Amino acid sequence: MCEVPCEVNALAVNFDGVKPNFSCYTPPRRVAASLRETEKTGWIGTMEGAQPEDPTRFEVVEGARIAKVPFGWFALQSARTDENGLFLSIAADKQLPPTEDDIRILERARALLSDERHWNKQDDRTCRPNPERWSLFCALMRATEEVSGGVHYRQPALQAAREVLNDVGGNRLGKHRLMDYNNHPATTLEEVHQLLRTAQSRLAKRVPH
């Protein structure tokens, strides 16, 4: 069981901290979580997300001190085990900064969406292996898998794309921002490319050097 602060549960914490003008006073939400130890990195398992349909992947990379939860990637403050189980403390004041991998993910996604012939404008969030056409969502998923070796819904590259969409999407956005923007009749491929370039530019300023 984990306790999730209300601002984290509301997805109101980004790379800089809690979003301006956001406040909440409800108690932390208790969510079900489970982890199993892995040979390579630490622990992997599931955690309830903000919404029932959210992906539940939960990963703790102990060596890098990263907690990858359905609400974002945060710094791992401490981890200990005893006869009662695993106890984690996660710094939830801001999400972790991106890395060079996130830059490569956005570059690769743009390459997959190279021209109109390779753009799928009828995304259903089902990403098939080796398609002839890519939606924005599936291009980002494939790029993340190629660069990082796996997909995590709150990878910083994906978070950056969603943040740009919040700024430019307007009435083209619905429940699933990446799919809705991709499928909207008014959206052009150049706008999709510009979205990825803007996300990449923003992340490049945040990558630690």
C-alpha positions in Angstrom: 0.0 0.0 0.0 1.3 3.5 -0.9 0.1 7.0 0.1 0.0 9.4 -2.8 -0.1 13.1 -2.0 -3.2 14.9 -3.5 -1.1 17.1 -5.9 0.7 13.9 -7.3 -2.6 12.1 -7.7 -4.0 15.1 -9.6 -0.9 15.0 -11.9 -0.1 18.5 -10.8 3.6 17.9 -10.2 6.0 18.5 -13.2 9.7 19.0 -13.6 9.7 22.3 -11.8 7.4 21.2 -8.9 3.8 21.8 -8.2 2.0 23.7 -11.0 1.4 27.4 -10.2 -1.9 28.2 -8.7 -2.6 24.6 -7.9 -3.6 23.7 -4.4 -5.3 20.8 -2.7 -6.0 19.9 0.9 -7.3 16.4 0.8 -5.5 13.6 2.6 -3.1 11.4 0.7 -4.8 8.8 -1.4 -4.0 5.2 -0.4 -3.4 3.0 -3.5 -2.6 -0.7 -3.9 0.9 -1.5 -5.0 3.1 -4.6 -5.3 6.7 -5.1 -6.2 9.0 -8.1 -6.8 12.7 -7.9 -6.8 14.6 -8.2 -10.1 18.1 -9.4 -10.8 19.3 -6.3 -12.6 17.8 -3.0 -11.4 15.8 -3.3 -8.2 12.0 -3.9 -8.1 9.2 -4.0 -10.6 5.4 -4.4 -10.2 2.2 -2.4 -10.3 0.5 0.5 -8.6 -3.0 2.0 -9.1 -2.9 5.2 -11.2 -4.9 8.4 -11.1 -7.6 6.8 -13.3 -8.7 3.2 -13.6 -7.6 3.0 -17.2 -4.1 4.4 -16.5 -1.1 2.0 -17.0 0.0 0.5 -13.6 3.7 -0.1 -14.2 5.7 0.6 -11.0 9.5 0.3 -11.1 12.2 1.2 -8.5 15.7 1.5 -9.9 17.7 1.4 -6.6 21.2 2.1 -8.0 20.0 5.2 -9.8 17.6 6.1 -7.0 14.6 6.5 -9.3 10.9 5.6 -8.6 8.9 5.2 -11.8 5.3 5.4 -10.8 2.1 5.9 -12.8 2.1 9.5 -11.7 5.6 10.4 -13.0 9.3 9.7 -12.3 10.5 10.8 -8.9 13.6 10.6 -6.8 13.9 7.6 -4.4 14.8 8.9 -1.0 15.2 5.6 0.8 14.5 1.9 0.5 14.7 -0.7 3.2 13.4 -4.2 3.7 12.6 -6.3 6.8 10.5 -9.2 7.7 7.3 -7.1 7.1 8.2 -6.2 3.5 9.7 -3.3 1.5 9.4 0.3 2.7 10.0 3.2 0.3 10.2 6.9 0.7 9.8 8.9 -2.6 10.4 12.6 -3.0 7.2 13.8 -4.6 7.9 17.6 -4.8 9.0 17.5 -8.4 9.5 15.0 -11.2 13.1 14.0 -12.1 14.7 15.9 -15.0 15.1 14.2 -18.4 18.2 12.6 -19.8 19.7 12.3 -23.3 17.6 9.2 -23.8 14.5 11.4 -23.8 16.0 13.7 -26.5 16.7 10.6 -28.6 13.1 9.3 -28.1 11.6 12.5 -29.5 14.0 12.6 -32.4 13.2 8.9 -33.2 9.5 9.5 -33.0 9.8 12.4 -35.5 11.8 10.1 -37.8 9.1 7.4 -37.7 6.5 10.1 -38.7 8.7 11.1 -41.6 6.0 11.9 -44.1 2.2 11.6 -44.8 2.6 8.1 -46.2 3.9 7.0 -42.7 1.4 8.8 -40.6 -1.7 7.0 -39.1 -4.4 9.6 -38.6 -6.9 7.1 -37.2 -5.2 6.2 -33.9 -6.9 3.8 -31.5 -4.0 3.6 -29.0 -3.4 0.0 -30.1 0.2 -0.2 -31.3 0.8 -3.0 -33.7 4.3 -4.5 -34.4 6.0 -3.1 -37.5 3.1 -1.0 -39.0 3.3 0.8 -42.2 1.9 4.0 -40.6 2.5 5.5 -37.1 0.3 7.6 -35.0 1.9 10.2 -32.7 1.1 7.9 -29.6 2.5 4.8 -31.2 5.6 6.5 -32.6 6.4 7.7 -29.1 5.8 4.2 -27.7 8.0 2.6 -30.3 10.8 5.2 -29.9 10.7 4.8 -26.1 11.0 1.0 -26.4 13.9 1.3 -28.9 15.9 3.8 -26.9 15.1 2.7 -23.3 14.4 -1.0 -23.8 10.9 -0.7 -22.5 7.9 1.5 -22.2 6.8 3.6 -19.2 3.8 5.7 -19.6 5.3 8.6 -17.7 8.7 8.6 -19.3 9.9 12.3 -19.3 9.9 12.5 -23.1 6.2 11.5 -23.1 5.4 13.9 -20.3 7.1 16.7 -22.2 4.9 16.0 -25.3 1.8 16.1 -23.2 2.8 19.4 -21.6 3.3 20.9 -25.0 -0.2 19.6 -26.0 -1.7 21.3 -23.0 -0.3 24.6 -24.4 -1.2 24.2 -28.1 -4.0 21.5 -28.2 -7.0 23.8 -27.4 -10.3 22.1 -28.2 -8.5 19.3 -30.1 -7.8 17.5 -26.8 -10.1 15.0 -24.9 -9.5 12.2 -22.6 -6.4 10.9 -24.4 -4.4 13.9 -25.5 -1.9 12.3 -27.8 -4.6 10.3 -29.7 -7.1 13.1 -29.8 -4.6 15.6 -31.2 -3.3 13.1 -33.7 -6.8 12.3 -35.0 -8.3 15.7 -35.0 -9.3 16.8 -38.6 -7.5 20.1 -38.2 -4.2 18.6 -37.1 -1.4 18.5 -39.8 1.7 16.4 -39.8 3.8 19.6 -39.6 2.0 20.5 -36.4 2.9 17.1 -35.0 6.5 17.6 -36.0 6.5 21.0 -34.4 5.0 19.6 -31.2 7.9 17.1 -31.0 10.5 19.8 -31.8 9.1 22.0 -29.1 9.1 19.2 -26.5 12.7 18.3 -27.5 13.7 22.0 -27.2 12.2 22.3 -23.7 13.8 19.0 -22.5 17.2 20.0 -23.9 17.3 22.9 -21.5 16.6 20.6 -18.5 19.0 17.8 -19.2 21.7 17.9 -16.5 25.2 18.5 -18.0 
